[in-house]
Each structure stands twice: as C-alpha cells, then as structure tokens.
C-alpha cells in the first residue's frame, strides 16, 4: 500500500481545533484537502506527522505554534483607510490580502478588525502562537504528476484547478 512521502499527493478529511477544543476549520464532505507532500503546502508540523501514513489511517496530530504558523512576533498593527480598498470590496476580520513591501516583495496581511473607515491589519497569521490540534482521515495517496511537482501543489480531479484545498492548513 502506498504511504505518504515526498512526491505523493494525499487526500484527506481534517478537523482543526485549538488547545481548548474549539473548532477552527474543517474540510467539507465534498471538498477534502488535497496536498502535495514535501512541497510545504501545509504547516510543517502536520506534514511531518503525516509522513508514512496510508489510506484509512486516522491521525491525531498536535502541532506546536513553532511548527504551525509560528510564534507571535508582536508586530505593530497596520491601520489603513477604507478608501485604500476598491469601493465594492467586502472587508471583514480574518480576511487575507497581499500588499507590496518597499522592495516590491509580496507581504500577506490579515484583517484584525474594521472600525468605521479604518481597517486594522497585521502581518501575523491569525493562528500564530496557537497550538493546533488536527484529526485527519487519509482517503487517498497517489503519485504526484510531473505537472503537480513542477507547480509545487496538487491538482484536483479536473486538472489544474486552484480551488479549495490548494492552500489550506
């Protein structure tokens, strides 16, 4: 039986909770998570604990913050005016945007809160500093295609779709 290893695509259902057992995220029945192992598509601590698993395995993985979204760095909040966004853009807490830094680099920013015309953002992932608890059920393990390896992520059953699951976890 094929096991999860670098160059393999794994399909799984997962439930993610925090250390108190509060659910943060889960895959849906129609859209299991599909990822390319070894390509940094999921947090390092989960990827490490899935190595060697096979179809039918249920994996309960506890991922410390350092192996998840990192420790909190204490970055100062970024305040932006609502007018910096397109007029029809829906902006709410938890949303992710990408901005350009002073040298043209791409910087992800997350919305912490919206206060009238002011949007408060942070470069820290909302789950930074959190211990993550995953329960994963492995549904499928297969060899990655040459195209998937070249692109660095798994493709869905209909080819090169970049839909649900390509950047989860």
N, C-alpha and C positions, 0 to 999 in steps of 0.2 A: 504494500500500500504506500502511496506517495505521502511524504511528510513535508511540512512547511520548512522551506530553506530558501536561501538566496536564489533568485531567478524563478521562483514559483509564485503563482497567483493564488491567493486564498480568498474564499468567500465565506463570510460568517455573519451570524446574528450576534449583536452585542447589547449589553445594558451597561451604562456607565453611571456610577453613583459616587457621591463624595464620602468622606470618612464617617459621616453621620447616617449614611444610608439613603440620603435624598437623591432621587433620580435626576441626573443632569441631561442625559441623552440616551437614545436607543435607536437601533436600526428598525425599520418597519418590515413587516412580513413580505411586502412586495419589493423592498429595496434593501437586501442585505449589503453589508460592507464588502467591497471587493478591493483588494490592495495587492501591490507587488512587493513581496518580501525582500528586504535588503535595499530598498530604494528610498527609505526614510519617508514613506507615505503615512505612517502612523507614529505615535510617540515611541521613543527608543525603548523605554521600559516594557511596554506591551509587546513590541516586536520581539525583543529578546525572550520574553516568556512564552511566545507562540512558536518559537523555533522548535522543530522536531515533532510538533503536534500533527494529528491526522484527522480525516473525516470522522465525525461522531464524537470527537473529544469535546468536553466542556472544560473550559479553562477559567479559573477564578484567579485573576491577577491583581495584585496590589502594586501600584506604581508610585514610588515616592516623587515628590514635586521635581526633584533634580532630574529624574528620568522621564518626566512628563512634559509640562510646559515651562519648566524652570522655576527657580525660586523667585520670589518677588524682589525686584530691583529698587523699588521706591522711586521710580521716575516721577517727575513732576507732571501733573495733569496739563493737557494742552487745551486751551479754550479757543474755540473757533466760532465765528458768527454764522448763523443760519444762511446768510446771503452768500457764503462761500460754496454752497451746495446748489445744484440745479433746483429751480423753484418747485418742480414736481417730485423731487426726491423725498421718499418716506424715510425718516431718520428716527431710530429708537435705540434704547440701551441694548448693548450686546452686539450690535451690527459691526461688521468689519469693513474698513475702507483701506485703500492703499494710497499713500502720498509719496511724493518725491522729496528726497533729502537734498541738502545743499550741493552734493556731488552727483545728483541725478539718480542715486540709489533708491530702490523701492522700499518703503517703510510701511508695514502694516500698522493700522491704528484701530482701536476698538472704542465704540461709543460707551461711555460710562453713564452719562445722563444728559437729558435735554432740559434746559432751563430757559423757557421762552425763546428769545432769539440767540441764546448761547448754547453751543454743543460742547460738552466736556468729554475729551478723548484721552486715551492713554496708549502708549506703545506696548504695554504689557498685556499678554493674553489674559482673558478673564479667569482662566484656571491656573495661572501662575501661582505658585505657593501652595497648591492643593494636592493632597494625596488622592490619587484616582483609583477607584475600585471597578474593575471590569469583570463581567461574566460573559464569556464568548463561547458560542457553539459553532464548531467548524463544520461547514456544509460541503465544501469542495476544495480540493487542492489540485492544481494542474501546472504544467509547464507554461511559463510566460512565452508569448510570441516574440519574434525578433522586433516587431514594431513596439510592443509594450516595453521591452527592455530599452530600446532606443529612446522612447518617450519618457521613461522613468516612472510609469504608472500603469495600472491595469486598465484595460478597456472592457466595457460591458459586452453583453451578448450580441449587441447590434453594431459591433465595430468600435470606432474611435469616438465614443460618446464621452463627454466630460461632465456627466450628470452626477447624481447623488452617489456619494461614497468615494469619489476620487480624492477628496482632501479631508476626509473625516479622521477623527481620532488623533 
